Amino acid sequence: MNTKSSFLRTFLLLSGFLLLISIGGQAQTQKSDVAADFPFMNPNLPLQVRVDDLVSRMTLEEKVGQMQYTAPAIPHLGIPEYNWWNECLHGVARNGVATVFPQAIGMAATWNTELIKQEADVIATEARAKYYEAVAAGQRGIYQGLTFWSPNINIFRDPRWGRGQETYGEDPFLTSQIGKAFVQGLQGNDPKYFKVISTAKHFAVHSGPESERHRFDAWPSLRDLYDTYLPAFEVLVKDAEVYSVMSCYNRVYGVPSSANSFLFEKILRNDWGFKGYVVSDCWAISDIYSFHNFVPTAEKASSLSVRAGVDLACGPEYGALVNAVKLGYLDEYHINTAVKRLMEARFRLGLFDPPSMVPYAAIAPSANNTPEHRQLARKLAEESIVLLKNENNLLPLSNRFKTIAVIGPYAEDTSVLLGNYNGTPSNPVTLLQGLKTEAGKGVKVIYAKGVDRPEILASRIGESGKIADDAISAGMEAEAMKIASKSDIIIFAGGISPNLEGEEMDVKVAGFKGGDRTSLDLPASQQALLEKLSGLGKPIVFVLTNGSAIGIKWASEHVPAIVESWYPGEEGGAAVADVIYGKYNPSGRLPVTFYNSVDDLPAFENYSMEGRTYRYFRKQALFPFGYGLSYSSFVYSGASLDKTLVSANESLQVSVKVKNAGKLKGAEVTQIYVTQPAGIEGQPIKSLVGFSKNEILAGETATITLNIPVSRFRHYEPATGQYEIASGTYELQIGTSSADIRQKIAFAVK
């Protein structure tokens, strides 16, 4: 194509896109000549004036319609329909092709807040791209809007919870920092408009069991509530300015979350100053009268929810509000308050303004699923991978391994790339594909499944308790043993999948229930095959897929190399191959504790933190929180503080020298923990208060400096009902995991 025709083609494409945006912008308001004259359509008026004007023109029925996630159009005001429900846990979800990043638990394993913020910005770009494409096509359905119900910042207090994969792990501080970065990336930094709106969920004490979530009543101690379950939400509200919060299904202290004034009125709005809107979890308001039996009718349940501060219903329940007002259960004033919050959100997304005024309106549909976004997904996956074991430096693989046997149920499976709440990748890379691509010339990669996925095996078990067709399983195992015996090394891809753990699932597999887990063990069929493969005497690399900790004690003792890959996203197979072959030096760190077995834990239904997570777990962990190996080794020295006596309103500057004593450049995650003065009842063993991920060249020494506010050392005091910072002697522990402390420094708070 010559230069002139190329220019013409580009001009026509650009003109077409600008027309699309113009049409989209007009479609946003469906404005008539009358509507155009209303004050709320004047972008030069103050926001609150516009909101008040718009709501004043609505009937009660119209207002109530806007308080449901399927908000209908209001033609006489030129307001189009809008569906509030959208998802972007680790990429734009449930709306066709989009970049799929690692599952949230893997995002946390990066310990890289800047990278997470960059990811979220890309997700918001793809969200805008898809939104404008949908509007131009006259589509305004579910999963097509700009209000996203992510992130999930519940504390992953127990590995049995199937939705723990959606969280950023077990620690309140790590969760708050990863969550803050994600929200800031999604919502953008424009002073007037949100790129998209983020929703922090599920407020506030919610982490299983899934099978009981519609009936369950959580009663944590006030100390656990304020020191563990609330801090991440507080950071996202106060620091990240998240504009939406979602309630949970269960009760908290006897009151359903979606009707809980203590949570939403006292804590969220009064104590923290939250200015955005609250949405119920889906059909959670129905639970108030259908399962919790808290009140008998939809009218009363809906009234309680609105009074408590829940502005938007994911579900049909708020259809009862018109009758509730007529019955006197609440005043129209309460309705107005909720609708104004919701309409302000739509104004701040730019949905009632000319596209020329909204900086994000220039995002084209072509900005979705780009090669650059795919590369970012690969980088996220690389940084999320945790090297759990590397005996005798088996990894990275050397060229002495000419024949590689890849075995296991998840080597060629795409579900373990995606997790849940995921989009559709255009070209997902499985582990087998990644290894074949990376192996290069002269290396033979051979594959056998060896054993079926647990859910497939379970479906073939007959009334006798035996597998319906033993010949199938025997044949698969025989093939795996055959190729393994001919190989130089075995790569075993096993673990669990999102077909087994997740949200309220009907799973009939031993060790799993309702989406949760009843056992932490590796599925028995995989364990048996792994033991037989080990008996061949060949080196084995175990690539683990999972969204929650697995009790792989036998493997930790008998398998020389273990790679934790989580659910690593569309580029997961390529990223794992990068780590195995040494193209990337692993830098992921565990955001959760790996326990030896379920016997190490208190009852799942018990919401007390005692005996859970590294902060309160007093036994020996299989792999501790913060743990992860590298192909380099790091030496710590020279830790210092800028002062050793501080007051409650000051900060500590902490410095430590970290030397890369290895032969490869690598990234180290420097972690800082604090221990409280003796005598404070119910305090954690230690708590993370700072971390920094830094790439250090081989042989070089970096000075890592962190500024840590003394306010991070607070604890909740039930006697006073306030956070306090105790006077006395504290200890900072600096290391490479919660259990591998390299430097300690004492200081005092006066």
N, C-alpha and C positions, 0 to 999 in steps of 0.2 A: 504494500500500500504506500502511495507517495505521500509526501509531507502535507500537501494541500488537502487530500481526501482524508488523511488521518485527522487533521485539524477539524475538518467539517464533521466527521463522525463524533469526535469528542465534544464539539459544540452542541450537536443535536442531542447527545446523551445527557449533557449537562442541562440543556434546556428542558428536556423531558423530566429530569429529576426535580428541577426547580418548579415545574408545573405540578408534579406530584406533591411536593411539599405545600404548594399553595392550595391545592385541592384539599390536602390533609388538614391544613390549618383552618380552612373554611368549614370542613366537615366537623372539626372539633366543637364548634359552637352552633352549627346549623342555624346561623343567625338570620333572622328576617329583618326587614327594614325597621319594624317596631323594636325588636330586641336590640338592634344596634344602637338605639337611642337610650337604652337603660343605663343608668350610672354604673352598674356592675360590669358593663362591657367597655368602660373607659379605662384603659391601662394606665392613665396618668393620675387617677385618683388613688388615695391611700388604700392599701389592701383591706383593712378592716371596714372601710366605708363600702367597698365593693361587695364584700361578703355580706355585710348587714343588709345592703340593698337587695341582693339576690334572694336571701332567705326570706326577707319581708314580703316578697312577691309570690311565695309558694303557699299553697293550701296545706292543711295538716296532712292530708293524704299524700301529697307530693313530697313533703318533708320525710314522712315515714318511708316512702319508697327509696329515698336517697340513703337511708340508714341500713339498707340491705345490700349485700355484696353485688347483687344483680340490679344495680340502680337503673331504673327506667328513664327514658327520655322525657323531657318536659317541653313539648313542642312550642307552646306559646311564649316560652322564655328563650327558645333556641338552644336548650341544653340537650346534648346527645346522651344516649345511654352510656353507662360506664360499668365495667365489671372490675371490681376491686381485687379479685383473687388472681395472684400470679406468684410464681415460685422461682427462686434463683439460688438455691443452697450452694451449688458449686458450678454455676453456669445457668443461663436461661433454660428453664425446664418445661417439659410437657407442651412445647409449642414448635415441634419440628426440629430441623437441624440448627444446632448452635454448638459453640465450643464447650466441651465437657472437661472441666478441671478435676483434679483429685477431690474425692469426697472430703467433707469438712474435717473429719478426724485426721486425714492426711494433710490438709491445709495447716492444722495446728502443729503437726509434726515438723513442719518447716522451721518453726520458731522465727519466722522472717516476716515482720509486720509490714515492711515496705513492699515486699513481693505480694503479700495478700492485698494490700491497698491497690497495687497495680492490677491485680486480677479482678478485683471488684469494679474498678474503673472500666475494664474491658467488658465485663458482664453488663454494666450499665449502657455502654455503647451499643452492644448487641441488642439490648432491650429496646433502646430507642429506635434502632434500625428496624427491628421487627414491628414495633408499634406503628411507625409511619407507613410501613408496607401494608399492615393490616387496615389502617384507617383509609388509605388510598383505595383499598379494595372493598370498602364499606363494611369491614368486619370489626366488631367491638365485643368479642366474646371472652370467655374465661381464658386465662393465661395470655391475654393480648394487651393488658393494660400496663401501667407504669408504677403500680404499687405492689411491692414484693414482700412476701411473708418469709423473710430471711433476715438475719441469721438465727439459728437455734443456739442460744447461749445457756441452756440448762447445764447444770454440773453433772458430769458423767460419774456419778457416785458409785455405781455398781456395774461391773462388766456384763452382767446378765441382761441389762436393758438393751433391747434391739435397736432403739432409736439413738443410742449413744454415738453411733457412727455419724450422726448429723451434728454433733457438738464439737467443741474445741477442747474436749478432755476434762480432766478431773480437777484442775486447779483454777481457783477464782481469778488469780492475777493473769495467768496466761490466757485464759478465756476472755478476760476483759480487754487485753491488748490486741489479740487477734480479732476479736469482735469489733473493737473500736476502728481498727484499720479497714475492716470490711465495710462497715457502715459509711465511713468517710469516703471510701472509694466509690460506693454506690451512689451516695447522695450528691457528690461533687462539691466543688468549692465556689460556685457562683453565689454572690451575695443575695440574689433575688430568687433564683429558680433552682429547684432540685433537678438533678439529672434523672434519678428515679427516687422513690421513697422506700426506705428500708424499715422492716418490722422486727423488733427484738421479741423473741418468743422462747418459751411459754411462761408467762409471769404467774407464779414465781417458783413454786416448789413442785417440780414435775420431772420425774425420771423413772417411771414404771411403777408397778408392772403394767404392761400394755393391756392384758386381759381384764384388769380391774380399773382402768383409768376413768371410766364413766361413773364409777361408784366410790372410788378410793378417797380416803380422808387422811391427808398428811399432817402430822403434828410434830414438826421438828422443834427442838428447843429454840428459844429466842436467840441464844448464842449461835447455834448452827444457822438459823435463818439469816442473821445479820452478818455473820463472818464467812459464810460459805455460799448460801443460795442467792443472796441479794447483790453482792458487790459488783458482779459483771453488769447487771442491769443498771446499777447506779452509774457506772462509768460510761455506759453507752448513752444514757440519758443526759448526764451532766457534761461529759467531755466530747462525745461524738455527736451529740444533739440528734440522736435517732428520732424520727418523727412519728413512729408508730410502734405500738406495743400490743402483743397478743396475749389473751388470757389462756389458761390451761383448762383441761377437762375436770380434773379432780377438785375436791374440796381442800381448803387450807384452814386449819383450826375450825373445822366444822361447817364452814361457809363455802359454797361453790365459788371457784375463782371468778367466774363471770358475774357474780353478784357480790363480790368481796370489797366492801368499802375500805377496809383496813389496808388492802393491797393497793387499790387504784386511787382512792381519794386521799387517804392519809399519807402513804409512803410515796407513791408515784407522783402525784400532783402537788401535795402540800409540802412534803419533806424535800423532794428532789426538784420541784418546779417544772415538771413535764408540761410542754405546751402543745403536743401533737394530739393524735387521736388513738383510741383503743379499739381493737377489733377482737371479737370472740374467736376462739378456735371453732372449727366447723361443726355446727350443730351442738356446740357446748351449752348453749342456752336451753336447748331441749332437755339436756341432761338434768337441769335444775329441777324440773318437774317429772321427768320420765324415769330417772334412775336415782338421783339423790333424794327425791321426794321431799324437797325443801319447801316447795309451795305446790299447790295443786294444778295451776293453770298456766297456759302460755302468757296470758295477760299479766299475771302477777310476776312470773319469772322475768319477762321482758322489762317490766317496770323496775324491778329490783336491779337489773343489769344497767339500765340507763341511769338510774339514780347513783349507782356505784361508779359510773364513769365509763361504761362500755358504749362507745358511740356507733359502732358498726357491727352488724350480725353476719357472720358467715353461716348462713342458714336462713330458713324462712320465718323464724320466730318473731322478728320485729313487725311482721304483718299484723300482729295482734295489738300493736301500740295504739292504733286509732281507737279501738274499743277500750283499751286501758285508760286512755285520756277521758273518754266519755264516762267510764266507771269511776273516775276520780282517783285512780291509783298513782297518777303523776300528772303534773301540769305541762301545758304546752311549752312552758319556759324550759323544761328539761330537754324537750325535743329540739327546741331552737339551739340550745347550747351544743348539742351533739352535731346537728346539721351544719352549724357554722364551722366547727372544727373540720368536718369532712370537706366542705366546700373550700375552705382555706387551703387544704392540701391540694385540691385540684387547681386552684389558682396558682399555687407555688410550683406546680409542675408546668405552668405555662399553657394550660389547656384552654384558657379563655382569652389568650393574647395573640396578636399577629405573630406568625413564625419568625418574622424578621427581628422580633424583640427577644426571642428565646434562643440562646446560643446553641442549645442541643438540637434544635430543629433542623440544623444543617447536616445532621448525620444521615447518610444514605443507607438504603437496604444492603448495599454492597459491603457495608462495614461489618456485617455478620460473618462469622466463620472464615476469617481470613488466615492466610499462611502465618502472619505475625502472631495472631492469637493462638494458633496451633503450637507455635514455638514456645509461647509463654506457658501453655498447658504442659509441654514437655519439661520445661524448667521447673514448674511447680512440682511435677511428679518426681523429678530427680531429687529436689530438695526435701521432699516428703519421705523418701525411702530411708528406713532405719536399718543399719547393719547391726544385727543382734549378736552374731558370733562369726569369728573368722580365724579358726584354729590354724596355726602354722602358716598364716598368710595365704590360704588357699585362693582367696580373691585379692586382686583381680585375676581373672583367668589368664594363664600364659599360653603361648603358642604350642606348648607340649601336648595339649589336649586336642587331638585330631578328630576324635569321634565323640560326640556329645549326645547322650540319651536324654530327651526331654519327656518327662513322665508326670502324669497327674491329671485330675479332673478339671483343673482350671487353666491348663496351659493354652488351650485354644478356645477359651470361653470369654465372651464379651461382657457378660453380666457382672463379672468381678472387676471390670474396669469402671463401671458406671455407678455403683452404689444405688441409692434411692434419690428421689426428687431430682432427677437428671433430665438433661436434654438428649437429643439424638445426634451422635457424632457422625460426620460424613464419611470418615475412614478410620475406624478404631483399630489400634495396633495391639494385638494380643501378645502375650509373652512369647509364644512360639514364633510369631512373625518377627518380633523384635530381635530374638536371638539369631534367627536365620539371617536376618539382614546384617547384623553386627558381626557374625562369625567370620565372614570373609572367605577368601579362596583357601582351598586346602583343608577346610574344616567341614566335616560331615555332621549335620544335625538330623537325628532321627527321633521320631515321636511315637508314643503309644499312650493312650489314656490311662490304662492300668486298672482303673476303678471308676465306676460311675459317680456322679454327684449324689450326695446323700438323699436328696428328695426323690431322685429317680430310683435309687435302690429301695427306698421306703415304699414306693408305689408298686414294687414288684414282690413285696413280701406277702405271702399267702396266709391262710388261717393257721397253718402249722408253725408259723413263725420263721419259716425258711424262705429264702429267695426263690421266687417262682421259677426262674430258669437259671439254675446254678451254672449251666454250661456257658452262658454269656459272661458271667463274672469270672469263671475259671479261665475262659479263653482270653479275656482282657488282661488278666494278671499274667498269664503265661506269655503273652506277647510282650508285656512290659519287662518281664524278667529276661526274656530272650534278647531284646535290644540292649538292656542294661548290661548283660554279660559280655556283649561285644563292644561296649563303650569304654572310653578312658575316664569319663566322669558322668555323673548323673545330676540333672537339675530336676528337682521334684516340685511341682506346682500344686500346693494343697492349702487347706484351711477351710474357711466357710465363705458363704456368698450372700448377697442381698436377697436371694430366694429363700433364705433361712432366717435371717434377722431383719427386723424392720418394724414398720408401724402396723400394729393390730392385724397380724397375719394368721391365716389358717394353715399352719404347718404341722404335719403329722410325721415328725422325724424324731427319733430318740435324741434327747439333749436339748430340744427346742419346744417352746410353748407360746403360742399366741403372738409370735414375733420376737419374744424374749428367749433367753437360754436358761436351761436348768443345769447345764454342765459347761465347764470351761474347756473340757477335753477336746483334742482333735478328733473328728469323726472316726469311729472305730475301724471302718474299712480302710481309711487312709493310713491310720496308725499301723495296722497290720501289714499293709503293703510297704510302708516306709521301713519297718523293721526287717522285712524280707530283703528289700533292696540293700539295706545296710549290711546284711549278712554276706553280700557278695564281695565286700572288702574294697569297693570302689569309693573314691571321694564323692561326696554328695553336697550339693547346694540346695537348701530348702528355701523356696520362695513362698512366703506366706501371704495369702489374701484374706482379708477380714476387715470388719469395721469396729471390732472390739477385741480386747485382750484374750489370747488363747493360752491355756495352760500346757505349754509344749515342753514339759520337764524332761521327758525321755529324749526328745530331739536335742534339747540343750546339752545333754550329756553324751549323745552318740553321733550327732550329725556335725561335721566340722564347720559348715558355714550356713548361717540363717539370715535371710533377707526379708525384712518386713516391708511389704509393698502397699498395704491397705487396699482401698479401691481407687486405683491411681489415675483414673480419667482416660480420655481417648488416646493419649500418647503413652499410656502406662507401660505397655510392652517394650517400647523403645527406651523409655527411661530406665526400666529394670535392666535391660541389656547394657545401657550406658554404664550403670553401676557395676554390673558383673564383669564387664570387659575393661573397666578402669577409665572409660572416657569421662566419667564423673566420679569424683571422690565423695563418698556418701557423707552427708551432713545432717540428716534427719535425727531428731531426738524424740523419745517417747512422750506424748502428752498424757499418758495414763500409766498406771502401774500394771505390770503383768504378774499375776498371782500364780502360785503353783497349782491350786485347784479351788473349786467352789467351797471346799471345807475351810478355807482360810477366812471366809467372809461371814458377817452377820446375816440375818434373814433379809431377803430382798425387800420385803415390805417395810422394814425398819428404816426410817429416814434419819436416824441419828448418824452423825459422821464418825463416831467412835468405831475404830476397827476398819475404817475405809480410807482409801487413798493414801498417798505417802505422808500426808499431814497427820493422820491418826492411826496408821497401820503399824503395829508393833511387832510383827513377825518378819521373817525373811522373805523378801520378794524374789520372784524368779528373775525378772528384769525390772529395775526401779524406774520411777518417774524421772524423766530427763535424760535417760540413758541412750547411748548410741555410739557406735564405733566409727572410726575413720581409717583410711589407708595411711594417714599420717598419725603422728603422736604429738601431743601438746604438753608442754611443761609450764607450770605456773610458778611465779615467784614475785617477790616485791610488792605484796598487797599493802595498800596504805589508805588512810582516811584523811580528809582535809581537817577534821577535828574529831576529838574523842568524847566531847561533852556537848550535847545539843539540846535545844528546847523543842517543844512540840510543833512549832510553826517554822522550823528550819529544814534544811536538806543536808544530806551527807553526800560528799563527792568521794566515790570509791574508785581506786585505780589498782590495776594489777597487770603485770607483764605476762604475756603468753607467747611462748616460743614454739614454732612448728619445727619439731625435731625430726620430722620425716623427710622423705625424698620427693614428695609431691606437694603441690600447693593444696590447701584444704581449708574448709570453713569450720571454725570452732564456735560452739554456743557456750559462752561464758554465763554461768547461772549464779545468782546471788540469793541466798536464803537467810532468814533471820530466825533466831530463837528468842523467845520472850524471857523477861526476868522470872526467876523461880517464884512460885507461890501464886501465880495467876491461874485460878481454877479453870479447867476445861480448855486450856490453850493447846494448839497443835504442837507436834514435835518440832516442826520447823515449817516455814512458809516461804514460797518464792516471792521476792520483792523486786527483782530486776533481772534482766537478761540482755545479752547482746550477741548477735551473730556476725562474725567477721572472717573474711577470707584472708589467710596469711600465707605468703610464699614460703616454699621450703627453705629452712634454715634461718628464716627471719623471725624477729621478735616484735610483737605489737603491744603497745600500751593501751589497754582497754579502760576507759573511764566512763562511769555511769553516775548520774545524779539521781539520788533516791530521796524523795520527800519523807520526812519522819512520819507524816500522816499514814504512810503505808504500814506502820507498825501498830496501828490501832487495834483495839479489840472491843467487842460489845460487852457492856456491863449491865446485866439484867437488873441489878439493884437500883441503878440510876436511870435505866432506859435510854442510855446514851453510849456512843462510842467514846472510848477513853484511850489515852496513851500513857501507859504506866511509867512512872519514874523508876529508875534502877538500871541494872547492867544488862545489856543485850549482847548478842554475838552475831556477827555477820559471817556466813560461811560461803566461801567462793569455790566453785568447782565445776566439774563437767557433767554431773548428774546430782540428783538429790542424795545419792549414797556415796558418791565419789567426790569428797570435799578436799580441795588442795590447799586452801589458805583459810585461816580464821583470824578475825580481829574483834576485840571487845570494844564497846563504847558504852556511854551512859547517856540516858535522857534525864534531864533535871526537871 
